[in-house]
């Protein structure tokens, strides 16, 4: 899939793509996103998204913001992104 392709251009959502779709939603959003907002945008139930968000949070890829159901990028993902960008310029 090209880097600029949107999630609706991707084949039907398989379970292994859900964490990537969650991270994509956070990346393109101009604000922290709630599980409910992601559910509406992605067409995935909040019950399913909660379990993926919990795991992404446990791995520090996302973190809560304000409430336990609203998320932003976490420390681990920010560090990884910064590292990748610094090497991409070389």
N, C-alpha and C positions, 0 to 999 in steps of 0.2 A: 504494500500500500504506500503510495507516495506520502511524503511527510506532510503535505498540505491537504491531504484527503480528510474529509469529515467522517465522523463516526457513522453517519447514515449511509455512507458509501462502502461500509465494511459488510462482509457476509454476516448472516445472522449471528447474534451474540452467543459465543460459547463461554462456558464458565471461566476458561483460562484468560479470556480477553477482558473480563469485568474489571479487574484491578487496573488495567491499562486505560480503560474507558473512564474510570473514576479519576485517575491522575490527569487524563486529558481534559475532563470537565473542569477540574481545579485550575489547570494551566491556562485555559482560555477564558475563565471567568475573571471579571474585574473586581470580585469581592469574595469573601468566604462563602462556601456553599453548604447548605444543609442537606441531609440525606433525602429529605422530601423533595427539594429542588432537583437534586441529581436524579431521583427516581422519575420525576416528570420529564426531565430532559432526555434521559436514557431509555425510558420505557421499561425499567427493571424495578421490581417490587422493593419497597423499603426494607422488608424483612431480609431479602437477599443482600441488598447493599449494606445493611448494618453489619453483617458478618464480614464482608470484605473490608469495610472501613475499619472495623475493629482490628483485623489482622494487619492492614496497612499502618494503622496507628501503633500497634505493638512493635512493628519493625521500624518505627520512627520515620516512615515515608510521608505520613500526614499527621497532623495534630489538631486537637480541638481548638476552637476559637470562640470564646464567649459562652457557648453551651456545649453539652456533650454530643450533640447531633450536628454540629456545624464544624467544617474542616477547612484547613489551609495546608499548604505543603509543610512537611516536617523537616527537622534538622538534617536527617540522613539524606533526603532527596535534594535539599538545597546544597549540601556539601558535595554530593555527587555531581550535580549540575554545574556548580562552580568549577569543580575539578575538570570536568569534560570541556567546558568552555575555555578554560585556560590552556588546555592542550590543543584545542582546535585552532587556536590562533598561531600556533607554532608551525 
